[in-house]
């Protein structure tokens, strides 16, 4: 890609839409490399997250041919999104069961930390809101403001900067793990969360 000259370029809101790596999101390589861009791969991940399954069982459940499922499963094994479920009882010695190679956090799992996370989120929100006057003054004489853009147009950018910087600080302190290099050379951390029953999105 040729979007950069002399090492310069833009940072977009999400690293997952850019060729530039190491910008913010530790899961961005999943999107950059289109590891789950195919709808069938997402269906496979959703299915095996509920219970490990064989290629034959996945093919039957998703109404697709076994060679098609085999191709998708093989892709996800290479990218390390899937792994063989070694603890699953086999009915036949030759069959393999597959499961996600990343944590899947259920709604029940989140229940114990939900109130703590909400309290932390409210403190972060209060701190960001409290500093609005200083932030508005800081951008008042910038080229962005002189170009006619208002504070409301870039406040999401400012919040994203806070969030990215906080993640970097926590990674440097060892509180958050850094993205991990996988067999195919991609560096990412990934997880999935079960949708709360009755949730709107």
Secondary structure, 3 states (H helix, E strand, C coil): CCCCECCECCCCCCHHHCCCCCCCCCCHHHHHCCCCCCHHHHHHHHHHHHCCECHHHHHHHHCCCHHHHHHHHHHHHHCCCEEECCCCCCCCCCCCCEEECCEEECHHHHHHHHHHHHHHHHHHHHHHHHCHHHHHHHHHCCHHHHCCCCHHHHHHHHHHHHHHHHHHHHHHCCCCCCCEECCCCCEECCEEECCCCCCCC
